[in-house]
Amino acid sequence: MGHLGTRSRLDQAMGAFSSNWRNPNLRRAQLSFLGAWTAEWAFTVALGIVAYNDGGALALGLVGLLRMLPSAVLAPVLSPFADRGRRERVLVTVSLLRGTVTAVAAVVVALAGPLVVVYALAVLSTIAATLFRPAHSALLPTLCRTGHELASANVVRGLLDSVATLVGPLVAAILLALSDVSVVFAVAAAASFWAALLLFRVRYDAPPRPPAPRTDLLKEAIEGIRAVGRSRDLQLILGLAAAQSLTRGSLTVFSVVVAIELLGLGESGAGALMASVGVGAVVGSLAASLLVGTGRLGAWFAVGVALWGLPIALVGVFPQQAAALVLLAFVGVGNALIDLAGFTLIGRLAPDAVMARVFGVLESLVAISIGVGSILASGVIAWLGLQAALIAVGLLCPLLAVASWWRLRGLDRAVGALDAKVGLLQRVPMFQPLPLPAIEQLARGLEPVAVAAGGPVFTQGDIGDRYYVIEKGQAEVIGDGRVVATLGEGEGFGEIALLRRTRRTATVRARTTLDLKALGSERFAAVVLGYAPSAEAAATSVDERLDRFDPGEPADEPPGEPPPVPRRQATATGEGEA
C-alpha cells in the first residue's frame, strides 16, 4: 500500500508539470513569471550592492524601505485594472515598464550618474512589480478547471519562482565577479522584456466581466479590502504572509551584512547566500509537487511560514559559512511551500470579480512588510548586534505558525467540503467548461434539499426557481402522466424552465429517498450564461431533453416573464436566448 501511495504521489507530481506544459497559454504565462522574477531578484541584489557601497547597512535598509512604501500604497489602488479586462494585457504593460526602467538604471550606473536617480527608478520598478503578481495570480485560476489543476499551476509557478530565486542572484554574483553592477541591471532589463513577449502571445477564451466604472479607482480598490475584511480565513493567510515578508525584508539586509561582516565572503557572497535560498526553493518546489493532491494545504502553509524564520535564527547560533548556506536553503523550501499553499488557498477563497484586488492587498502588505523588515533589521543589528538580531527576527514566523495551526487545519476541512461540491457539479456536462472561479461560485450557492421516496421535487406547470443536482438517490421524470426518464447520482435537472423562461415542462418525483443540492435561478443563469462554452453546453442539454420529451401542450409562461427564447442560440450574455 505504501508503494502504491508513493507511486500515486509521483504520478500526480508528473501530471502537475505535464498539464502546464501541454497548455500553450499556461506555459507562456508560467515562463513569463520566470522571466519577471529572475529580473526582480537580479535587480534586488544589484540595488543592494549600490546602496551598501553608498552608505553601509543603514543605507541598505533605508533604500529597501523607501523602495517598498510607494508600491505598498499604490498596489491596491492599481490592482483594479487587472479586474477590468484581460489580465495578460496588464502583465504585458507592467513587464515593458519594468524592462525600460531597469535599462535606464543600467545606463545611469554605467555613466556614474547620480545614485538618487537609480533609487527613484528602483521605486518605479517596484511599483510595477507589485502589480505583476496580483494580475498573474488572478490569471491562473481563469486558465484552470479544478482545484487540483490550480494547485498544479501554483506548484509549477512556485518551482519557477524558486528557479528565479536561484538564477537571479547567481547570475548577479557571476556578473559582479566578472564586471560591474550596470551589467546586472542590463540583464535584468532583458529578462523583463522576454516576459512581455511571452505574455503578448497568450490567447484564451475568458468569461466576460461586468463593465466597471472608469473614474473611481479608490472605490474599486476598497472593494478588495472589504473582501478581505469579510473573510477571517483570508485575513489569516494575508497576516501570515505579511510576517513572512517582514522576515524576507530583513533577509535582504542580513544577506549583505552577514556575507561581508560575519562570514567574510565579500560582495559576491551576498549573491551566494541568496542563491542558496534559491537552491532550497528549487528542491522544495520539486518536493511540493508531491503535495498537489493533498487536503492539507493549510498545514503545509504553516510549515512554510515557520521555515522562513527558523533557519535565519539558527544562522545567528551557528555563524559558519557552510552552516549558513545549508540553513538558508531551508528558507527556500519554506518559500516553495508558501507558493503552493498560500496562493492556492487565496485563489480558492477570493471571489473572481475582485481576485486581482485581493492579491493587490496582499502585495501591498508584502511591500510594506518587506520595507519595514529591511529597516527593522538595520535597527536591531545596531541595537543587539548581528547574531542576536538574526535570532530575534528569525523566531517571529515560527511562533506565529504554531499559534495559527488549528485555524489553518480548520480551513483545510472547509476547502475539502468545497471540493466535494465542485466535484459533484463537474459531473454535469454543462458545468464542465467552467473555469474554477465560476464553478466555485456555483458550489458556494448550493443548498441541501431532502425529498422522501415518492415525493415530488416539483410538478409540471410550476414556476421554475431552482436547479437541482442529485447527490444521492434516484428520481423519475414524468410528463403527461408517463415516466420519460430516470435520473441518478451526479445528474442535474430543472434547467429548462430557468433557461427557456417557461413553467416546468415535466414533474420530477423521488424514486428513492433523494439528497439534492439546489441552486437559485439567478446565480445559475448568471454563471452558466456568462461564459460562452457553458452557455452552449446548456443549450445543447435543453434541446436534447426537449427532443426526448415534448409535452402535449406548451406550458403557460410564468407571470411577468418574457416569452421563451429560441433553441440553440446561447451566447456569452444570455440575453433573450437559451
C-alpha positions in Angstrom: 0.0 0.0 0.0 2.9 2.4 0.8 4.4 1.7 -2.6 1.1 2.4 -4.3 0.7 5.6 -2.4 4.1 6.8 -3.3 3.6 5.9 -7.0 0.3 7.8 -6.9 2.1 10.9 -5.5 4.7 10.7 -8.2 2.1 10.4 -10.9 0.3 13.5 -9.5 3.6 15.4 -9.4 4.5 14.5 -13.0 0.9 15.4 -14.0 1.3 18.8 -12.4 4.2 19.7 -14.7 2.9 18.0 -17.9 -0.5 19.6 -17.7 1.1 23.1 -17.6 3.4 22.3 -20.5 0.7 20.9 -22.7 -1.4 24.0 -22.4 0.3 26.7 -24.6 -1.3 29.7 -22.8 -0.5 28.3 -19.3 3.1 27.5 -20.5 3.6 31.1 -21.7 2.1 32.6 -18.6 4.3 30.5 -16.4 7.5 31.2 -18.3 6.7 34.9 -18.2 6.7 34.7 -14.5 10.2 33.1 -14.6 11.5 36.0 -16.6 9.9 38.6 -14.5 11.1 37.2 -11.2 14.6 36.4 -12.4 14.7 40.1 -13.3 13.4 41.0 -9.8 16.0 39.0 -7.9 18.9 40.1 -10.0 17.7 43.7 -9.7 17.4 43.4 -5.9 21.0 42.1 -5.5 22.4 44.8 -7.7 20.5 47.5 -5.9 21.6 46.2 -2.5 25.3 46.4 -3.6 24.8 50.0 -4.8 23.1 51.0 -1.6 25.7 49.3 0.7 28.6 50.9 -1.1 26.8 54.2 -0.8 26.1 54.2 2.9 26.5 50.8 4.6 23.8 48.7 6.3 21.7 51.7 7.3 21.5 53.0 3.7 20.7 49.5 2.6 17.8 49.3 5.0 16.5 52.8 4.1 16.6 52.1 0.4 14.6 48.9 1.0 12.0 50.8 3.0 11.8 53.7 0.5 11.6 51.3 -2.4 8.6 49.4 -0.9 6.4 52.2 0.7 5.1 53.8 -2.6 4.4 50.4 -4.1 2.6 49.4 -0.9 0.3 52.4 -1.2 -0.3 52.1 -4.9 -0.6 48.3 -5.3 -4.2 48.0 -4.1 -5.2 51.2 -6.0 -3.7 50.0 -9.3 -4.9 46.3 -9.0 -8.5 47.1 -10.2 -7.1 47.5 -13.7 -6.5 43.7 -13.7 -10.2 43.1 -12.8 -11.5 45.3 -15.5 -10.4 43.4 -18.6 -7.9 40.8 -19.8 -5.3 40.3 -17.2 -2.5 39.3 -19.6 -2.6 42.8 -21.2 -1.9 44.3 -17.8 1.1 42.0 -17.4 2.5 42.9 -20.8 2.3 46.6 -19.9 3.9 46.0 -16.5 6.8 44.0 -18.0 7.6 46.6 -20.6 7.6 49.3 -18.0 9.9 47.3 -15.7 12.3 46.5 -18.6 12.5 50.1 -19.6 13.1 51.4 -16.1 15.8 48.8 -15.4 17.6 49.5 -18.6 17.7 53.2 -17.8 19.2 52.3 -14.3 21.9 50.4 -16.1 22.8 53.4 -18.2 22.9 55.7 -15.1 25.2 53.4 -13.2 27.4 52.8 -16.2 27.9 56.5 -16.7 28.4 57.1 -12.9 25.3 59.2 -12.7 23.6 60.3 -9.6 22.5 57.4 -7.4 19.3 59.2 -6.4 18.1 58.6 -9.9 18.8 54.9 -9.5 16.9 54.8 -6.3 13.9 56.7 -7.9 14.0 54.2 -10.8 14.0 51.3 -8.3 10.9 52.7 -6.7 9.1 52.9 -10.1 10.2 49.4 -11.0 9.0 48.0 -7.6 5.6 49.7 -8.1 5.2 47.9 -11.4 6.4 44.6 -9.8 3.7 44.7 -7.1 1.1 44.9 -9.9 2.6 41.9 -11.8 1.9 39.2 -9.2 -1.7 40.1 -8.4 -2.6 40.1 -12.1 -0.7 36.9 -12.7 -2.2 35.2 -9.6 -5.7 36.2 -10.8 -5.0 35.0 -14.3 -4.0 31.4 -13.3 -7.5 30.4 -11.9 -9.1 31.5 -15.2 -6.9 29.1 -17.1 -7.8 26.2 -14.7 -10.8 24.0 -14.3 -10.4 22.3 -10.9 -8.7 23.0 -7.5 -6.2 20.2 -8.3 -5.3 21.9 -11.6 -4.9 25.3 -9.8 -2.7 23.6 -7.2 -0.6 22.2 -10.0 -0.3 25.6 -11.6 0.9 27.1 -8.3 3.4 24.3 -7.8 4.8 25.0 -11.3 4.9 28.7 -10.6 6.5 28.0 -7.3 9.2 26.0 -8.9 9.8 28.8 -11.5 9.8 31.3 -8.6 12.4 29.1 -6.9 14.5 28.8 -10.1 14.3 32.6 -10.4 15.4 32.9 -6.7 18.4 30.8 -7.6 19.2 32.0 -11.1 18.7 35.8 -10.4 21.2 36.1 -7.5 23.5 33.5 -9.1 23.7 35.5 -12.3 24.1 38.7 -10.3 27.0 37.1 -8.4 28.8 35.9 -11.5 28.3 39.2 -13.3 29.5 41.1 -10.2 32.6 38.9 -10.1 33.3 39.5 -13.9 32.1 43.0 -14.5 30.0 45.6 -12.5 26.5 46.4 -11.3 25.5 48.1 -14.5 25.7 44.8 -16.4 23.4 43.1 -13.8 20.8 45.8 -14.4 21.1 45.3 -18.1 20.5 41.6 -17.9 17.5 42.2 -15.6 16.0 44.5 -18.2 16.4 41.9 -20.9 14.6 39.3 -18.7 11.6 41.7 -18.2 11.3 42.3 -22.0 11.3 38.5 -22.6 8.4 38.2 -20.1 6.5 40.8 -22.0 7.0 39.0 -25.3 5.7 35.7 -23.9 2.6 37.3 -22.4 1.8 39.1 -25.7 1.2 35.6 -27.2 -1.3 34.4 -24.6 -4.7 33.7 -26.1 -7.7 32.2 -24.2 -11.5 32.4 -24.0 -12.1 34.5 -20.9 -15.5 34.9 -19.3 -16.9 38.4 -19.8 -16.8 40.6 -16.7 -19.3 43.3 -16.0 -18.1 46.8 -17.0 -16.5 48.6 -14.2 -16.8 52.4 -13.6 -13.7 54.0 -15.1 -13.4 57.0 -12.8 -13.0 55.9 -9.2 -10.0 53.6 -8.7 -10.0 54.2 -5.0 -13.6 52.9 -4.6 -12.8 49.8 -6.6 -9.6 49.2 -4.5 -11.7 49.4 -1.3 -13.8 46.5 -2.6 -10.7 44.3 -2.4 -10.0 45.4 1.1 -13.7 44.7 2.0 -13.4 41.2 0.5 -10.5 40.5 2.9 -12.4 42.1 5.8 -15.4 39.8 5.2 -13.3 36.6 5.4 -11.4 35.6 8.5 -9.6 32.9 6.5 -8.2 35.5 4.1 -7.2 37.7 7.0 -5.2 34.8 8.5 -3.5 33.9 5.2 -2.6 37.5 4.5 -1.4 38.1 8.1 1.0 35.2 8.0 2.2 36.3 4.5 2.9 39.7 6.0 5.0 38.2 8.8 6.9 36.1 6.2 7.5 39.2 4.1 8.8 41.1 7.1 11.4 38.4 7.5 12.1 38.5 3.8 12.8 42.2 4.0 15.2 41.6 6.9 16.9 38.9 4.9 17.8 41.4 2.2 19.8 43.3 4.8 21.1 40.2 6.6 22.4 38.6 3.5 24.7 41.5 2.7 25.8 42.2 6.2 26.3 38.5 7.1 28.3 37.9 3.9 30.6 40.8 4.3 31.0 41.3 8.1 30.2 37.9 9.7 31.4 35.4 7.1 34.0 37.5 5.2 32.7 36.4 1.8 32.8 39.9 0.1 30.2 41.5 -2.1 29.6 38.4 -4.3 28.9 36.5 -1.1 25.6 38.2 -0.8 24.6 36.8 -4.1 25.9 33.3 -3.0 23.8 33.4 0.2 20.6 34.3 -1.7 21.5 31.7 -4.3 21.4 29.1 -1.5 17.9 30.2 -0.8 17.2 29.5 -4.5 18.7 26.1 -4.4 16.5 25.2 -1.4 13.5 26.7 -3.2 14.0 24.5 -6.3 14.4 21.3 -4.2 11.4 22.4 -2.1 9.3 23.0 -5.2 10.0 19.6 -6.6 9.0 18.1 -3.2 5.9 20.3 -3.1 4.8 18.8 -6.4 4.1 15.6 -4.4 1.5 17.6 -2.3 -0.7 18.6 -5.3 -3.4 16.2 -4.3 -3.2 16.8 -0.6 -6.1 18.1 1.5 -3.7 19.8 4.0 -2.6 22.9 2.3 -3.3 25.0 5.4 -1.0 22.8 7.4 1.8 22.9 4.8 1.4 26.7 4.7 2.1 26.9 8.4 5.3 24.7 7.9 6.4 27.1 5.1 5.9 30.1 7.3 7.9 28.5 10.1 10.8 27.6 7.7 11.1 31.2 6.6 12.3 32.2 10.1 13.8 29.3 12.0 16.9 28.8 9.7 17.7 32.6 10.0 17.7 32.3 13.8 20.0 29.3 13.6 22.4 31.2 11.4 22.8 33.5 14.4 23.6 30.4 16.6 25.9 28.8 14.1 27.7 31.6 12.2 29.8 29.4 9.9 29.8 29.6 6.1 28.8 26.0 5.4 26.1 26.2 8.1 24.7 29.4 6.7 24.5 28.1 3.2 22.6 24.9 4.3 20.3 26.7 6.7 19.3 29.4 4.1 18.5 26.6 1.7 15.7 25.6 4.1 14.3 29.1 3.8 13.9 28.3 0.1 12.0 25.2 1.0 9.6 27.2 3.1 9.2 29.7 0.2 8.2 26.8 -2.1 5.5 25.6 0.4 4.1 29.1 0.8 3.9 29.5 -3.0 1.9 26.2 -3.3 -0.3 26.5 -0.3 -0.8 30.3 0.1 -1.6 31.3 -3.4 -3.8 28.2 -4.0 -5.8 29.0 -0.8 -6.2 32.7 -1.7 -7.3 31.7 -5.2 -9.9 29.4 -3.7 -11.2 31.9 -1.1 -11.3 35.2 -3.0 -14.3 36.0 -5.4 -13.2 36.1 -9.0 -14.7 39.6 -9.6 -12.3 41.1 -7.1 -9.5 38.5 -7.1 -6.8 40.8 -8.5 -7.7 43.4 -5.9 -7.4 40.8 -3.1 -4.0 39.9 -4.5 -3.3 43.6 -4.7 -4.0 43.9 -0.9 -1.6 41.0 -0.4 1.1 42.7 -2.5 0.6 45.9 -0.5 1.1 44.1 2.7 4.1 42.3 1.3 5.7 45.6 0.1 5.0 47.3 3.5 6.3 44.3 5.4 9.5 44.0 3.3 10.2 47.7 3.7 9.6 47.6 7.5 11.6 44.4 7.7 14.6 45.9 6.0 14.7 49.0 8.3 13.9 46.8 11.3 16.8 44.5 10.6 19.2 47.6 10.4 17.9 48.9 13.7 18.0 45.6 15.5 21.6 45.0 14.3 22.6 48.4 15.7 20.8 47.7 19.0 21.5 44.0 19.6 24.4 43.1 17.3 24.2 41.0 14.2 23.9 37.5 15.7 21.3 38.4 18.3 19.3 40.3 15.6 19.3 37.1 13.4 17.8 35.1 16.4 15.2 37.8 17.3 13.9 38.3 13.8 14.1 34.6 12.9 11.8 33.5 15.8 8.8 35.6 14.6 7.5 33.3 11.9 7.8 30.0 13.8 5.9 31.4 16.8 3.1 32.7 14.6 2.9 29.5 12.6 2.4 27.5 15.9 -0.3 29.9 17.1 -2.2 29.6 13.8 -2.0 25.8 13.4 -5.6 24.8 14.4 -7.3 27.6 12.4 -5.3 26.5 9.3 -6.4 22.9 9.8 -10.0 24.1 10.0 -9.5 25.9 6.7 -8.3 22.6 5.2 -11.6 21.0 6.2 -13.7 23.8 4.7 -11.8 23.7 1.4 -12.3 19.9 1.3 -16.0 20.4 1.7 -16.0 22.9 -1.2 -14.0 20.4 -3.4 -16.7 17.8 -2.8 -19.4 20.3 -4.1 -17.3 21.2 -7.1 -16.7 17.6 -7.9 -20.5 17.0 -7.8 -21.2 19.9 -10.2 -18.5 18.9 -12.6 -20.3 15.6 -13.2 -22.9 17.7 -15.0 -21.8 18.3 -18.7 -22.9 21.9 -18.8 -20.7 22.9 -15.9 -17.6 21.1 -17.1 -16.3 24.0 -19.4 -16.5 26.5 -16.5 -13.2 27.8 -15.0 -12.6 27.1 -11.4 -13.7 30.5 -10.0 -17.0 30.3 -11.8 -17.8 26.7 -10.7 -16.8 27.6 -7.1 -19.3 30.5 -7.2 -22.0 27.9 -8.0 -20.7 25.5 -5.4 -20.9 28.2 -2.7 -24.6 28.8 -3.6 -25.7 25.1 -3.3 -28.4 24.4 -0.7 -29.3 20.9 0.6 -32.7 19.5 -0.2 -34.1 16.2 1.0 -37.1 14.5 -0.6 -38.8 11.3 0.7 -39.3 8.4 -1.7 -42.4 9.0 -3.7 -42.5 12.7 -3.0 -42.3 15.4 -5.8 -39.4 17.7 -6.3 -41.5 19.9 -8.5 -44.7 19.5 -10.6 -45.3 20.1 -14.3 -46.6 23.6 -14.7 -44.8 25.0 -11.6 -42.8 28.2 -11.9 -39.1 27.3 -12.0 -36.9 28.9 -9.4 -34.1 26.4 -8.8 -31.8 24.0 -10.5 -31.1 20.6 -8.8 -28.2 18.1 -8.8 -28.7 14.6 -7.3 -26.2 13.9 -4.6 -27.7 10.5 -3.6 -30.7 8.5 -4.8 -32.8 8.3 -8.0 -35.6 10.5 -9.5 -38.2 9.9 -12.2 -39.1 12.5 -14.8 -42.8 12.3 -15.5 -44.5 14.1 -18.4 -48.3 14.0 -19.1 -48.6 11.1 -16.7 -45.8 8.8 -18.0 -42.3 8.2 -16.9 -39.9 9.5 -19.6 -36.6 9.3 -17.8 -34.8 8.1 -14.7 -32.0 10.2 -13.2 -29.3 9.1 -10.8 -26.4 10.5 -8.8 -24.4 13.3 -10.4 -27.2 14.2 -12.8 -28.9 17.5 -12.8 -32.4 18.7 -13.8 -34.5 21.8 -13.8 -32.6 23.9 -16.3 -35.3 24.1 -19.0 -37.6 26.4 -17.1 -34.7 28.6 -16.0 -33.1 28.9 -19.4 -36.3 28.9 -21.6 -38.1 31.1 -19.1 -41.2 28.9 -19.1 -43.0 26.9 -16.5 -41.8 23.4 -15.6 -42.2 21.1 -18.6 -42.4 17.9 -16.5 -42.8 16.5 -13.0 -39.8 15.2 -11.1 -40.6 12.7 -8.4 -38.3 10.9 -5.9 -38.0 7.2 -6.9 -35.9 6.6 -3.7 -35.0 8.9 -0.9 -33.3 11.9 -2.5 -30.4 14.0 -1.3 -30.3 17.0 -3.6 -28.2 20.2 -4.0 -30.3 23.1 -5.2 -29.1 26.3 -6.9 -31.1 29.5 -7.2 -32.1 30.6 -10.6 -30.3 34.0 -10.6 -26.9 32.5 -9.6 -27.4 29.6 -12.1 -28.2 31.8 -15.1 -25.6 34.4 -14.3 -22.8 31.9 -14.2 -23.9 29.4 -16.9 -24.9 32.1 -19.5 -22.0 34.4 -18.6 -19.4 32.0 -20.1 -19.8 31.1 -23.8 -18.7 27.3 -23.6 -21.1 26.6 -20.7 -23.9 28.5 -22.3 -23.5 26.4 -25.5 -23.4 23.2 -23.4 -26.6 24.3 -21.5 -28.4 25.0 -24.8 -27.4 21.5 -26.1 -28.7 19.9 -22.8 -32.0 21.7 -23.1 -32.5 20.7 -26.7 -31.7 17.1 -26.0 -34.2 16.9 -23.2 -36.9 18.7 -25.1 -36.3 16.3 -28.0 -36.6 13.4 -25.6 -39.8 14.7 -24.1 -42.1 17.2 -25.8 -45.2 17.8 -23.6 -48.6 17.5 -25.4 -49.4 21.2 -24.8 -46.9 24.0 -24.2 -46.9 25.2 -20.6 -48.0 28.7 -19.8 -45.4 31.3 -19.4 -44.7 32.5 -15.8 -46.5 35.7 -14.9 -44.4 38.8 -15.8 -41.7 36.8 -17.6 -40.6 37.5 -21.2 -41.5 34.9 -23.9 -39.4 31.8 -24.3 -36.3 32.1 -26.3 -35.4 30.1 -29.4 -33.3 27.0 -29.1 -29.5 26.6 -29.7 -28.8 30.3 -29.5 -27.0 30.6 -26.3 -24.4 33.3 -26.1 -22.0 34.6 -23.6 -24.5 37.2 -22.4 -27.6 35.0 -22.4 -29.9 38.0 -23.2 -33.1 36.9 -24.9 -31.7 33.4 -25.5 -31.4 29.9 -24.1 
